[in-house]
Amino acid sequence: MTPPVALTIAGSDSGGGAGIQADLKTFAALHVFGTCAITAVTAQNTAEVRAVHVLPADVVRQQIESVLDDFDVAAVKTGMLATTEMVDLVAEFADAGRLPNLVVDPVMVSSSGARLLDGEAERSYLERLLPVASVFTPNLFEAGVLLGRDVRTPDEQVDAARELAGRTRGVVVVKGGHGEGDAVDVVCAGDVVAELRASRIGTINNHGSGCSFASATAALLARGLARPDALPQAKKFVHRAIEGGAHWDLGSGHGPLDHFHWEEHQ
């Protein structure tokens, strides 16, 4: 049987834990054929990012067009878009109806809380990509940047999901992985609010968890699942992947996930 195809538009992680590398591993683990358009090349490992080289927008455009012109792409996931020009480029393809089942992971804030984009690019996410996204997956920091206020408590998380959902016909998932207690993501579609809840795993090996959740969602949409079914399954996939790699000793910082559930087969 020919597998469904998904496309990731994101940056490369030389450490293999996040970005394009995490997306392609997730696609493969969920039996989806992965294609990619690389927006930036990073020099990074589990402990630090040493350099970032953003590719020219025209090169990214040609990557996207090359894939879309030859493959029947069933879902698309975006990660690090790096510049306003890149955000607007993706929005252009989406506005033209060329990015089905678009899952937008708005990579705008580092895990340490540092802003990765300028204000213009952040506004483009809010004004151009949020309205056309099928699923929009900010974490607490990113939701706060988009709304111009802190989003920390469960009530603030729900309010943020509601407000962002009011700007799109898609589904907003405000991820709570950086909070305390259980790992609770708030899902909002229109006026309907729900939770994706999992027990928090005591490990620092969580690099790429946000990328993996978004790409798992895209993969499951590519396989034909509806969003209410795809999101809980994506949550379970990431939880198992974190659990599997929780005791790995790869690198000196935040290690990667066990995307292929190797721990279960040893």
VEXDREN-2710 file (C-alpha; in Angstrom, 1 decimal):
% VEXDREN-2710
k/r/px/py/pz
1/MET/0.0/0.0/0.0
2/THR/1.3/3.5/-0.9
3/PRO/1.8/5.5/2.3
4/PRO/0.2/9.0/2.7
5/VAL/2.6/11.9/2.4
6/ALA/3.3/14.7/4.8
7/LEU/5.5/17.8/4.4
8/THR/7.5/19.6/7.1
9/ILE/8.7/23.1/6.6
10/ALA/11.2/23.7/9.4
11/GLY/14.8/24.2/10.5
12/SER/17.4/21.5/10.7
13/ASP/18.8/20.3/14.1
14/SER/22.3/19.0/13.8
15/GLY/21.8/17.2/17.2
16/GLY/19.0/15.2/15.7
17/GLY/16.5/15.8/18.5
18/ALA/14.1/18.5/17.1
19/GLY/13.2/20.3/13.9
20/ILE/13.3/18.5/10.6
21/GLN/15.0/15.5/12.1
22/ALA/12.3/15.0/14.8
23/ASP/9.5/15.6/12.2
24/LEU/10.8/13.0/9.8
25/LYS/11.3/10.4/12.6
26/THR/7.8/11.0/13.7
27/PHE/6.3/10.7/10.3
28/ALA/8.2/7.4/9.8
29/ALA/7.1/6.1/13.2
30/LEU/3.5/6.7/12.3
31/HIS/3.8/5.1/8.8
32/VAL/3.7/8.3/6.8
33/PHE/6.2/9.2/4.1
34/GLY/8.0/12.4/5.0
35/THR/9.1/15.2/2.7
36/CYS/10.7/18.5/3.8
37/ALA/11.6/22.0/3.1
38/ILE/14.5/23.3/5.2
39/THR/14.2/26.9/6.3
40/ALA/17.4/27.1/8.3
41/VAL/20.5/25.1/9.2
42/THR/21.5/25.2/12.9
43/ALA/24.6/24.1/14.7
44/GLN/23.3/22.7/17.9
45/ASN/23.4/19.8/20.3
46/THR/21.5/18.9/23.5
47/ALA/23.1/21.8/25.5
48/GLU/23.3/24.8/23.2
49/VAL/22.7/26.4/19.8
50/ARG/26.0/27.6/18.4
51/ALA/24.9/29.0/15.0
52/VAL/21.9/29.5/12.8
53/HIS/22.0/30.0/9.0
54/VAL/18.7/31.0/7.5
55/LEU/18.2/29.9/3.9
56/PRO/17.0/32.4/1.3
57/ALA/13.3/32.5/1.0
58/ASP/13.4/31.7/-2.7
59/VAL/15.3/28.4/-2.0
60/VAL/12.6/27.5/0.6
61/ARG/9.9/28.4/-2.0
62/GLN/11.5/26.1/-4.5
63/GLN/11.7/23.2/-2.0
64/ILE/8.0/23.6/-1.2
65/GLU/7.0/23.8/-4.8
66/SER/9.2/20.8/-5.8
67/VAL/7.4/18.7/-3.2
68/LEU/3.9/19.9/-3.9
69/ASP/4.3/19.6/-7.7
70/ASP/5.3/15.9/-7.5
71/PHE/3.7/14.4/-4.4
72/ASP/0.1/14.2/-3.2
73/VAL/0.7/15.9/0.1
74/ALA/-2.0/15.1/2.6
75/ALA/-0.8/17.3/5.6
76/VAL/1.8/19.9/6.3
77/LYS/3.6/20.9/9.5
78/THR/5.6/24.1/10.0
79/GLY/8.3/24.6/12.6
80/MET/11.0/27.2/12.7
81/LEU/10.3/29.8/10.0
82/ALA/12.9/32.3/11.2
83/THR/11.9/35.5/9.4
84/THR/8.8/37.5/8.5
85/GLU/9.5/36.7/4.8
86/MET/9.3/33.0/5.6
87/VAL/6.1/33.3/7.6
88/ASP/4.5/35.2/4.8
89/LEU/5.8/32.7/2.2
90/VAL/4.0/29.9/4.0
91/ALA/0.9/32.0/4.4
92/GLU/0.9/32.6/0.6
93/PHE/0.9/28.9/-0.1
94/ALA/-1.8/28.3/2.5
95/ASP/-4.0/31.1/1.1
96/ALA/-3.7/29.5/-2.3
97/GLY/-5.1/26.2/-0.8
98/ARG/-1.9/24.3/-1.4
99/LEU/-1.1/23.3/2.2
100/PRO/-3.8/20.8/3.3
101/ASN/-4.3/20.0/7.0
102/LEU/-1.8/22.7/8.0
103/VAL/-0.4/22.2/11.5
104/VAL/1.5/25.3/12.7
105/ASP/3.9/25.1/15.5
106/PRO/4.8/28.7/16.1
107/VAL/8.5/28.4/17.1
108/MET/9.0/31.9/18.5
109/VAL/10.5/31.4/22.0
110/SER/13.4/29.2/23.1
111/SER/13.0/26.8/26.0
112/SER/14.9/29.4/28.1
113/GLY/12.3/32.0/27.3
114/ALA/14.4/34.0/24.8
115/ARG/12.5/35.5/21.8
116/LEU/13.6/34.0/18.5
117/LEU/11.7/36.4/16.1
118/ASP/11.2/40.1/15.8
119/GLY/7.8/41.7/16.4
120/GLU/6.9/41.9/12.7
121/ALA/7.3/38.1/12.3
122/GLU/5.3/37.5/15.5
123/ARG/2.5/39.6/14.1
124/SER/2.6/37.7/10.8
125/TYR/2.0/34.5/12.8
126/LEU/-1.0/36.0/14.5
127/GLU/-2.5/37.7/11.4
128/ARG/-1.6/35.4/8.6
129/LEU/-0.9/31.9/9.8
130/LEU/-3.3/31.5/12.7
131/PRO/-6.4/32.2/10.6
132/VAL/-5.4/29.5/7.9
133/ALA/-4.1/26.8/10.3
134/SER/-6.0/23.6/10.7
135/VAL/-4.2/23.1/14.1
136/PHE/-2.1/25.8/15.8
137/THR/0.1/24.6/18.7
138/PRO/1.8/27.4/20.8
139/ASN/3.3/26.6/24.1
140/LEU/2.7/28.8/27.1
141/PHE/5.5/31.2/26.2
142/GLU/4.4/31.5/22.6
143/ALA/0.8/32.1/23.5
144/GLY/2.0/34.8/25.8
145/VAL/4.0/36.5/23.1
146/LEU/1.1/36.3/20.6
147/LEU/-1.3/37.9/23.1
148/GLY/1.1/40.3/24.8
149/ARG/0.7/39.0/28.3
150/ASP/1.9/36.2/30.6
151/VAL/0.3/32.8/30.2
152/ARG/1.2/30.7/33.2
153/THR/-1.7/29.4/35.2
154/PRO/-4.3/26.9/34.1
155/ASP/-7.0/29.7/33.9
156/GLU/-4.7/31.9/31.8
157/GLN/-4.0/28.9/29.6
158/VAL/-7.7/28.4/28.9
159/ASP/-8.3/32.1/28.3
160/ALA/-5.4/32.2/25.9
161/ALA/-6.7/29.2/24.0
162/ARG/-10.2/30.8/23.7
163/GLU/-8.8/34.1/22.5
164/LEU/-6.6/32.5/19.9
165/ALA/-9.3/30.2/18.7
166/GLY/-11.5/33.3/18.1
167/ARG/-9.1/34.3/15.4
168/THR/-9.2/31.0/13.4
169/ARG/-11.6/28.4/12.0
170/GLY/-9.0/25.8/13.1
171/VAL/-8.2/24.2/16.4
172/VAL/-5.8/25.9/18.9
173/VAL/-3.8/23.7/21.3
174/VAL/-2.0/25.7/24.0
175/LYS/0.6/23.2/25.3
176/GLY/1.3/23.0/29.0
177/GLY/4.6/21.1/28.9
178/HIS/6.4/24.0/30.6
179/GLY/4.0/24.1/33.5
180/GLU/3.8/22.1/36.7
181/GLY/1.8/19.1/37.7
182/ASP/0.4/16.9/35.0
183/ALA/1.3/17.9/31.4
184/VAL/-2.0/19.5/30.3
185/ASP/-2.7/20.9/26.9
186/VAL/-5.8/23.0/26.4
187/VAL/-7.6/22.4/23.1
188/CYS/-10.1/25.0/21.9
189/ALA/-12.3/24.9/18.7
190/GLY/-14.8/27.7/18.6
191/ASP/-16.5/27.8/22.0
192/VAL/-15.6/24.2/22.9
193/VAL/-12.7/23.7/25.3
194/ALA/-11.1/20.3/26.2
195/GLU/-8.0/19.0/27.8
196/LEU/-5.2/16.6/26.7
197/ARG/-3.8/15.3/30.0
198/ALA/-0.8/13.0/30.7
199/SER/1.3/12.4/33.8
200/ARG/4.5/14.4/33.8
201/ILE/7.6/12.3/33.3
202/GLY/10.6/13.2/35.5
203/THR/13.3/13.6/32.8
204/ILE/15.3/16.3/31.1
205/ASN/15.2/14.3/27.9
206/ASN/12.4/16.3/26.2
207/HIS/14.2/18.1/23.4
208/GLY/11.9/18.1/20.4
209/SER/8.7/17.2/22.2
210/GLY/6.8/20.2/20.8
211/CYS/8.0/19.5/17.2
212/SER/7.1/15.8/17.6
213/PHE/3.5/16.7/18.9
214/ALA/2.9/18.9/15.9
215/SER/4.4/16.5/13.4
216/ALA/2.5/13.5/15.0
217/THR/-0.7/15.5/14.6
218/ALA/0.1/16.2/10.9
219/ALA/0.9/12.5/10.3
220/LEU/-2.3/11.3/11.8
221/LEU/-4.3/13.9/9.8
222/ALA/-2.5/12.7/6.7
223/ARG/-3.7/9.2/7.6
224/GLY/-7.3/10.4/7.5
225/LEU/-8.0/10.9/11.2
226/ALA/-10.2/13.8/12.2
227/ARG/-8.7/16.4/14.5
228/PRO/-10.7/15.2/17.6
229/ASP/-9.1/11.8/17.1
230/ALA/-5.7/12.9/15.9
231/LEU/-4.8/15.2/18.8
232/PRO/-5.2/12.7/21.7
233/GLN/-3.2/10.1/19.7
234/ALA/-0.5/12.6/19.0
235/LYS/-0.4/13.3/22.8
236/LYS/0.0/9.6/23.5
237/PHE/2.7/9.2/20.9
238/VAL/4.8/12.0/22.5
239/HIS/4.2/10.7/26.0
240/ARG/5.4/7.3/25.1
241/ALA/8.4/8.8/23.2
242/ILE/9.4/10.8/26.3
243/GLU/8.9/7.8/28.5
244/GLY/11.0/5.6/26.3
245/GLY/14.0/8.0/26.2
246/ALA/13.7/9.2/29.8
247/HIS/16.8/7.3/31.0
248/TRP/18.9/7.7/27.8
249/ASP/22.3/9.2/28.3
250/LEU/22.7/11.1/25.0
251/GLY/24.5/14.4/25.3
252/SER/24.9/16.6/28.4
253/GLY/21.7/18.6/28.2
254/HIS/18.1/18.0/27.2
255/GLY/18.3/14.7/25.4
256/PRO/16.1/13.4/22.5
257/LEU/12.9/11.3/22.5
258/ASP/12.5/7.6/21.7
259/HIS/10.4/8.2/18.6
260/PHE/10.5/4.6/17.5
261/HIS/9.8/3.1/21.0
262/TRP/13.0/1.2/20.9
263/GLU/12.8/0.7/24.7
264/GLU/9.7/-1.5/24.2
265/HIS/11.5/-3.9/22.0
266/GLN/14.8/-4.4/23.8
END
